[in-house]
């Protein structure tokens, strides 16, 4: 009988999931989560690693930027604004979603999820952008150029 090579490490964590997880949320965040892991939640952490990160984020069908935008939309729709903030930071710093796209998704969130959720999303975004010292002053110039370029075509 042939022995099948396992993609899992001794801990039950697939390497592709661990790599994807660390790419998206960072070593510091992952290490802090795993440091707190115990016998009770080990299976939860393995499930997150292998299913969420290994079989969702690592599939490569949607880009990490696209997945970030999808996550922001779903989290806002669920009203999970603490997780929305985490993923807004990920979109800015890890998956590098352009500001113009982040603003656009927040406008859609306001339309489809309701004005109160949109207001909360923009409040979180403004606070995070300020904390991260991201200059948004050029955003409208970029937006205007894109619109005028489309009209020329």
C-alpha positions in Angstrom: 0.0 0.0 0.0 1.4 3.4 -1.0 1.9 6.0 1.6 0.2 9.3 0.8 2.3 12.4 1.5 0.4 14.8 3.8 0.2 18.5 3.2 -0.4 18.9 6.9 2.2 19.7 9.5 2.3 17.7 12.8 -0.2 20.2 14.3 -2.8 19.5 11.7 -2.3 22.9 10.1 -1.9 22.9 6.3 1.1 24.8 5.1 -0.8 26.6 2.4 -3.4 27.8 4.9 -0.7 29.1 7.3 1.2 30.9 4.5 -2.1 32.5 3.2 -3.1 33.5 6.7 0.2 35.1 7.4 0.2 36.9 4.1 -3.2 38.4 4.7 -3.3 39.2 8.4 0.4 39.1 9.3 2.8 37.1 11.4 2.2 39.2 14.5 -1.6 38.6 14.5 -1.3 34.9 13.7 1.3 34.3 16.3 -0.8 36.1 18.9 -3.8 33.9 18.0 -1.8 30.7 18.1 -0.1 31.6 21.3 -3.5 31.6 23.0 -4.6 28.3 21.4 -5.3 25.5 23.8 -6.7 22.0 23.7 -10.3 23.3 23.6 -9.9 25.6 20.5 -7.1 23.8 18.7 -9.6 22.3 16.2 -11.1 25.7 15.6 -7.7 27.2 14.8 -7.0 24.2 12.5 -10.4 24.6 10.8 -9.7 28.4 10.3 -6.2 27.7 9.0 -7.2 24.8 6.6 -10.6 25.9 5.4 -10.8 29.7 5.6 -7.2 30.4 4.7 -6.1 27.3 2.8 -9.3 26.6 0.8 -10.7 30.1 0.4 -8.1 32.8 0.4 -5.4 30.6 -1.2 -7.6 29.4 -4.1 -6.3 32.2 -6.4 -9.5 32.5 -8.3 -10.4 35.9 -6.8 -7.5 38.3 -6.0 -6.7 39.2 -2.4 -8.0 42.7 -3.2 -11.3 41.3 -4.5 -11.7 39.1 -1.5 -11.0 42.1 0.8 -13.8 44.1 -0.9 -16.1 41.1 -0.6 -15.3 40.7 3.1 -15.9 44.4 3.8 -19.3 44.2 2.1 -20.4 41.0 4.0 -19.1 42.2 7.4 -20.9 45.5 7.0 -24.1 43.7 5.9 -23.9 41.6 9.0 -23.2 44.6 11.2 -19.9 43.1 12.4 -18.1 46.5 12.6 -15.3 45.3 14.8 -14.4 42.7 12.2 -15.0 45.3 9.5 -12.4 47.5 11.0 -9.9 44.7 11.1 -10.5 43.9 7.4 -10.4 47.6 6.5 -6.9 47.7 7.9 -6.0 44.5 6.0 -7.4 46.0 2.8 -5.2 49.2 3.3 -2.0 47.6 4.6 -1.9 44.0 3.5 -4.0 43.5 0.3 -3.3 47.1 -0.9 -6.9 47.8 -2.1 -6.7 51.3 -3.8 -8.4 54.1 -1.8 -10.8 54.8 -4.6 -12.1 51.2 -4.6 -12.4 51.3 -0.8 -14.5 54.5 -1.0 -16.6 53.0 -3.8 -17.3 49.8 -1.8 -18.3 52.0 1.2 -20.8 53.9 -1.0 -22.3 50.6 -2.1 -22.4 49.4 1.5 -24.4 52.5 2.4 -26.8 51.9 -0.5 -27.4 48.2 0.0 -26.9 47.8 3.7 -28.5 51.1 4.8 -27.4 54.5 5.7 -26.6 53.7 9.4 -24.2 50.9 8.4 -22.7 53.2 5.7 -22.3 55.9 8.3 -20.5 53.5 10.7 -18.3 52.2 7.9 -17.2 55.7 6.8 -16.6 56.6 10.5 -14.4 53.6 10.9 -12.6 54.3 7.6 -11.9 57.9 8.5 -10.5 56.9 11.9 -8.3 54.2 10.5 -7.1 56.4 7.7 -6.2 59.0 10.2 -4.5 56.5 12.5 -2.5 55.0 9.6 -1.6 58.6 8.4 -2.9 58.0 4.9 -3.2 61.1 2.8 -6.6 61.1 1.0 -6.3 64.6 -0.4 -5.5 63.3 -3.9 -8.4 60.9 -4.1 -10.9 63.2 -5.8 -8.2 64.2 -8.4 -7.7 60.5 -9.2 -11.5 60.0 -9.4 -12.0 63.0 -11.7 -9.2 61.8 -14.1 -10.7 58.4 -14.4 -14.1 59.8 -15.3 -12.7 62.3 -17.8 -10.6 59.5 -19.4 -13.7 57.4 -19.9 -15.5 60.3 -21.5 -12.7 60.7 -24.1 -13.0 57.1 -25.3 
